[in-house]
């Protein structure tokens, strides 16, 4: 179905692999369109409980393919390509795990920030290289970076255009885990598998609340928690969770 990415669903986990390794998985028109399509597909597939995003080969994603970059109307390109990606990753009420396997640059460094959990190989380097070609940050990085690392550090990352290691990114709070490259698949499977078996209805509600928390007052957050708890309390997962607790067994959640 796809030419520039791989899509697989197994045991409740959808894995989307950017598959242009000869171009370090850079986005051209085709990959951008296919990635957006694959994200939408996960949203409406009831079999998908968790989404893993990764890249084929040595790189995760090197951002925009400059050989395919538009000469004019870059704002329109951002609106059609990158904004929909970030809105889908943050808006779909399912957890996203980033398997950060190699270099992540530009938009490719911003996608992990939009994900809910990031596992990186120790050889990873991240760089928001927009300034190096005279452009501004996009793909949500101007929103994510100050919230994750503070305004001054965000300025440094965005405006100096220097790369950082996986360990440095972890210390800044940009990613969750750093592992040896040979351990990456096992650790991603462990995290994604745990989430897939969890109460993903509740996780989707918590993801929404956490994403709104930066713009919410305490009173608004309390209201959101109240309504979230009302919805979760009507779910099959809650009934199963309480039954399993009372019966002293492990719950079997279905994300409903």
C-alpha angles and dihedrals in degrees: 000000000000130000102189104033140038122233125192135164119199131157092351093309121115112201118200112192120190101224113196098101093160087062095038088255092293116173119255125167094277098048092045092053093044093048092052090047092050092049091052089048091058091050095062101033108100090199091063113088099159134022124214118196120197144143134246121241126359098333135061095204132320094203123236117014099237091204087063097037118125116246093217139014094044090162090061090050091053091048093051101036116025107024092058091051094054094042091053096046093049096036104046106096093230129090119263121208119194116213096202102197104164147343115354117193136170110335086001089064092047097053093066089053089056092052122090098230130019127199113186134191113238092244093060121122124191126201134172092209099171094112090055089070096035099262136120127245116275140165090073096299093124087059100038101043100058091046093050102038107013130259100282095047089046089054090052094050094044102039104035093046095212122150125242131206125244090254092052090048090051092050089052092051095248094121135024106221141016118200138167111277092246090056095049099093094047094049094046090049090049093052096039091045092052091050092046090057094045131089095284092175089064092041091056091052092048091048089056093049094047092049090053096044097090092060097037129093118224089258092052091048091052090052091049090050090051094053092041091053091049091054094043091048090060094051128108088234092062091051090049092045094053093043091050091049093051092045091047095236137116113273122244104215122194101186092247 
